[in-house]
Amino acid sequence: MRARTRLAIGAVGALAAAGFLTGCGDAGSSGTEAPQQGASGAGCAPVAGDQLVVLADDKKLQNTDNVIPAVNAKAATPELLAALDKVSAALDTPKLIALNKAVDVDRKTSKVAAEEFVTANNVTQGIAKGSGGTIVVGAGNFTESQTIAELYRVALTAAGYQVKVQQIGNRELYEPALEKGEIQVVPEYAATMAEFLNTKANGKDAQPVSSPELDKTVAALKAAGEKAGIAFGTPSAAQDQNAFAVTKAFADKYGVGTLSDLAAKCSGSATVLAGPPECPQRPKCQAGLVEVYDFKAGSFSSLDAGGPQTKNALKTGSASVGLVFSSDGALAAS
């Protein structure tokens, strides 16, 4: 589904490039490792099941990575932004999950999935005509970005623009193109883009500007964008960020619905946490679970970041809880 590093997995300010950071913890190791220091109690053994559910991040460990349209400042007319904002208004996380399922699981094209979504949600109703002209919507090299870009295409076409979608690659490629006006619009993620612009302007060790509070993140994002010649529309309610999932059978058996529940009921030797090799040291992964929730897994299984290995480990009963992405199509209800 994606080939981009999540801000939330790495050190603050990580870029959305293919691949993940290594060199921390037992990078490259596999299988279930020894119990984690400090784990106590019986814990919660894995429970196999086909349906995955995300545990609510009730203490706001993760930052706000809401989907938001990024626009070259010279192209950011009120009419163009209003058309893009119609997409934002229609999009939330369950709908984004359904869109990703349509493409990644049901094998529809991003174009077809987007057009069906627009029709079902009356996205183009009431869109005012803009000044016209050609708009290039850039897309990242993962299907979610491509599908949202197609949503933007439909909305902007309804506003009277001649629109084409161009897949460009990772953020290091499409962000400079957006600044230069080689593309005019691209789907973005509020916290990740805020930190990208922050570290690009101020160095990789810049003080973080994103926050678990959406208003603060967007304010920082817009301030950084103004310096780079990039404007932003209204953020959607849809988020694609780190999340921690269990099987529905696990949640039902142990009575957990939030990460606080997990910490209170499942810290202990039987609990297996699955994620990428760098997870134990990362402030938005296992280290953050310990710091914010006082959750201590009995052991850590070094697999992948929200990918098939982690999801399979959950479903087959090899892991109790695993790192996923909150908009993954695999989270769609059966």
C-alpha positions in Angstrom: 0.0 0.0 0.0 2.7 2.5 0.8 6.4 2.9 0.4 7.0 5.8 2.8 8.6 6.2 6.2 6.0 7.3 8.8 7.0 10.3 11.0 5.6 8.5 13.9 7.8 5.4 13.7 11.1 7.2 13.5 12.9 10.0 15.2 10.8 13.2 14.9 11.3 14.7 11.4 11.8 11.4 9.6 11.2 11.7 5.9 8.6 9.9 3.8 11.1 7.9 1.7 11.0 4.3 0.8 12.5 2.0 3.4 13.0 2.4 7.2 15.8 3.5 9.4 18.1 0.8 10.7 20.9 0.7 13.2 18.8 0.9 16.3 18.0 -2.1 18.4 18.4 -5.5 16.7 17.9 -4.3 13.2 17.5 -7.1 10.8 16.6 -9.7 13.4 13.5 -11.8 13.2 11.4 -13.9 15.4 10.3 -13.3 19.0 13.0 -11.9 21.2 13.6 -12.3 24.9 11.2 -10.7 27.4 11.5 -6.9 27.7 13.1 -5.5 30.8 10.5 -4.4 33.3 7.7 -6.7 32.0 5.8 -8.2 34.8 2.6 -10.1 35.3 0.9 -12.8 33.2 0.2 -10.5 30.2 -2.1 -11.4 27.3 -1.2 -14.2 25.0 -2.0 -13.8 21.3 -5.4 -14.8 20.0 -5.7 -15.7 16.4 -8.5 -14.1 14.3 -9.2 -12.7 10.8 -10.5 -9.3 11.9 -8.1 -6.6 13.1 -9.1 -3.7 15.2 -7.1 -0.6 16.2 -6.8 0.3 19.9 -7.7 3.9 20.6 -4.7 6.1 21.3 -6.5 7.7 24.2 -3.4 9.5 25.6 -2.4 10.9 22.2 1.0 9.2 21.7 0.9 9.8 18.0 0.9 13.2 16.2 -1.9 14.3 13.9 -1.2 13.0 10.4 -4.5 14.1 8.9 -4.8 14.1 5.1 -4.5 17.7 3.8 -4.2 19.2 0.3 -0.9 20.9 -0.4 -1.0 23.5 -3.1 1.6 25.7 -4.9 1.0 29.1 -3.5 0.6 30.8 -6.9 -2.1 28.3 -7.9 -4.0 28.5 -4.5 -7.0 30.5 -5.6 -10.0 30.5 -3.3 -12.0 28.5 -5.9 -9.3 25.8 -6.2 -8.9 25.5 -2.4 -12.7 25.3 -2.0 -12.9 22.4 -4.5 -10.2 20.5 -2.6 -11.8 21.2 0.7 -15.0 19.4 -0.6 -12.8 16.3 -0.6 -11.5 16.9 2.9 -15.0 17.4 4.2 -16.1 14.1 2.8 -13.2 12.0 4.0 -12.7 10.4 7.4 -10.6 7.5 8.5 -13.2 4.7 8.0 -13.9 6.0 4.5 -10.2 6.1 3.8 -9.9 2.5 5.0 -12.7 1.6 2.6 -11.0 3.3 -0.3 -7.7 1.5 0.4 -9.6 -1.8 0.7 -11.2 -1.1 -2.7 -7.8 -0.7 -4.3 -5.5 -3.0 -2.3 -7.9 -5.8 -1.5 -10.7 -5.6 -4.1 -8.3 -4.7 -6.9 -10.1 -1.7 -8.3 -8.1 1.1 -9.9 -7.5 4.2 -7.9 -9.5 6.1 -10.6 -12.5 3.8 -10.3 -12.4 3.8 -6.5 -12.2 7.6 -6.4 -15.1 8.1 -8.9 -17.3 5.7 -7.0 -16.5 7.6 -3.7 -17.3 11.0 -5.2 -20.7 9.7 -6.5 -21.6 8.0 -3.2 -20.6 11.1 -1.1 -21.9 13.9 -3.4 -18.4 15.4 -3.4 -18.9 17.6 -6.4 -22.3 19.0 -5.4 -22.1 22.7 -5.1 -18.5 23.1 -6.3 -18.1 26.6 -7.8 -16.3 27.2 -11.1 -12.8 28.4 -10.9 -10.6 30.4 -13.3 -9.9 27.3 -15.4 -6.5 26.3 -16.7 -4.4 23.2 -16.4 -3.7 21.6 -13.0 -1.3 18.8 -12.4 -2.0 16.8 -9.2 1.1 14.9 -8.0 0.9 11.6 -6.2 3.3 9.7 -4.0 4.4 6.1 -4.9 1.8 4.3 -2.9 -1.9 3.6 -3.6 -3.5 5.8 -0.9 -1.8 8.9 -2.3 -2.8 7.9 -5.8 -6.4 7.4 -4.8 -6.6 10.7 -3.0 -5.0 12.4 -6.0 -7.8 11.0 -8.1 -10.4 12.4 -5.7 -8.7 15.8 -6.1 -8.8 15.3 -9.9 -12.6 14.8 -9.9 -13.3 17.7 -7.6 -11.0 20.1 -9.6 -12.5 18.9 -12.9 -16.0 19.8 -11.5 -14.6 23.3 -10.8 -13.7 23.7 -14.4 -10.0 22.9 -14.5 -8.2 20.6 -16.9 -6.6 18.1 -14.6 -4.1 15.3 -14.9 -2.7 13.1 -12.1 1.0 12.4 -12.2 2.7 9.8 -10.0 6.1 11.3 -9.0 7.5 9.3 -6.2 8.5 10.1 -2.6 8.3 13.4 -0.8 11.9 14.3 -1.6 10.9 14.4 -5.3 7.4 15.9 -5.3 7.9 18.6 -2.6 10.5 20.5 -4.7 8.2 20.1 -7.8 5.4 21.6 -5.8 7.5 24.5 -4.7 8.5 25.2 -8.3 5.0 24.9 -9.6 5.8 21.9 -11.8 2.9 20.3 -10.0 0.1 22.4 -8.4 -1.5 20.0 -5.9 -0.5 17.0 -3.9 -2.2 15.0 -1.1 -0.2 15.4 2.2 -0.2 14.4 5.8 -0.2 17.2 8.3 2.4 16.2 10.9 4.7 14.4 8.5 4.8 17.4 6.1 5.2 19.9 8.9 8.3 18.0 10.1 9.6 17.6 6.6 9.5 21.3 5.9 10.8 22.0 9.4 13.9 19.8 9.1 14.5 21.0 5.5 14.6 24.6 6.6 16.2 24.2 10.0 18.2 21.0 9.9 17.6 17.4 10.9 17.9 18.2 14.6 15.3 21.0 14.5 12.9 21.2 17.4 9.7 19.4 16.5 6.8 21.5 15.4 4.0 18.9 15.0 1.7 18.0 17.9 -1.1 15.6 18.9 -3.3 18.6 18.6 -4.5 19.1 15.0 -4.9 22.9 15.3 -1.3 23.3 16.5 0.1 21.0 13.8 -1.8 22.8 11.0 -0.7 26.2 12.3 3.0 25.1 12.2 2.5 23.5 8.8 1.0 26.6 7.3 3.8 28.8 8.8 6.4 26.5 7.3 4.6 26.3 4.0 4.4 30.1 3.7 8.2 30.2 3.7 8.4 27.5 1.0 5.7 28.9 -1.3 3.2 26.2 -0.4 -0.4 26.7 0.8 -2.6 24.2 2.5 -6.4 23.5 2.3 -8.6 22.3 5.2 -7.4 19.1 6.8 -9.8 16.1 6.6 -10.8 14.0 9.5 -9.0 11.1 7.8 -5.7 10.1 9.4 -2.9 7.8 8.2 -0.6 7.3 11.1 1.0 4.7 13.3 -1.6 2.6 15.2 -1.5 -0.5 17.3 -3.9 -3.3 16.3 -5.1 -6.6 17.9 -7.5 -9.2 16.6 -11.1 -8.6 17.4 -11.0 -12.0 19.2 -8.1 -10.7 21.4 -10.0 -7.5 22.1 -13.1 -9.4 23.1 -11.2 -12.0 25.2 -9.3 -9.5 27.3 -11.7 -6.6 27.2 -9.4 -4.0 25.6 -10.4 -1.1 23.4 -7.7 1.5 24.1 -4.0 1.5 24.7 -4.7 2.4 28.3 -6.7 -0.9 28.5 -3.8 -2.8 27.0 -1.3 -1.3 29.4 -3.5 -2.0 32.4 -4.5 -5.6 31.5 -1.8 -6.9 29.3 1.6 -5.7 30.5 3.4 -9.0 31.2 5.3 -12.0 30.0 2.7 -13.5 27.7 2.2 -10.4 25.6 4.0 -10.2 22.3 4.5 -6.9 20.5 5.2 -7.0 16.8 6.7 -4.2 14.6 9.8 -3.2 12.6 13.3 -3.7 14.0 13.6 0.0 15.1 10.4 0.0 17.1 11.9 -0.7 20.6 13.9 2.6 20.4 11.4 4.8 18.6 9.4 7.5 20.6 6.2 6.8 18.6 6.5 3.0 18.8 7.5 0.7 21.7 9.5 3.4 23.6 6.5 5.6 23.5 4.1 2.9 24.6 6.4 2.5 27.7 6.7 6.2 28.4 3.1 7.4 27.7 1.1 4.3 28.7 3.5 2.3 30.9 2.9 -0.7 28.7 5.5 -3.4 29.0 5.4 -6.2 26.5 6.8 -9.6 27.5 8.6 -9.9 24.2 9.1 -8.1 20.9 8.8 -9.8 17.5 10.9 -8.0 14.9 8.9 -8.1 11.6 7.9 -5.1 9.4 6.2 -1.7 9.8 2.5 -2.2 9.2 3.1 -4.8 6.5 2.0 -8.3 5.8 4.4 -9.9 8.3 3.0 -8.0 11.2 -0.6 -8.4 10.1 -0.1 -12.1 9.5 1.5 -12.6 13.0 -1.6 -11.0 14.5 -4.1 -13.1 12.5 -2.3 -16.4 13.1 -1.8 -15.9 16.8 1.9 -15.2 16.9 1.6 -11.6 18.1 -0.7 -10.0 20.7 -0.4 -6.5 19.4 1.2 -5.0 16.3 2.1 -1.8 14.6 -0.2 -1.0 11.7 -1.2 2.1 9.7 -4.5 3.5 10.8 -6.0 3.7 7.2 -4.9 0.2 6.1 -7.5 -1.5 4.0 -7.0 -4.7 6.1 -8.8 -2.9 8.9 -12.1 -2.8 7.0 -14.9 -4.6 8.7 -15.6 -8.0 7.3 
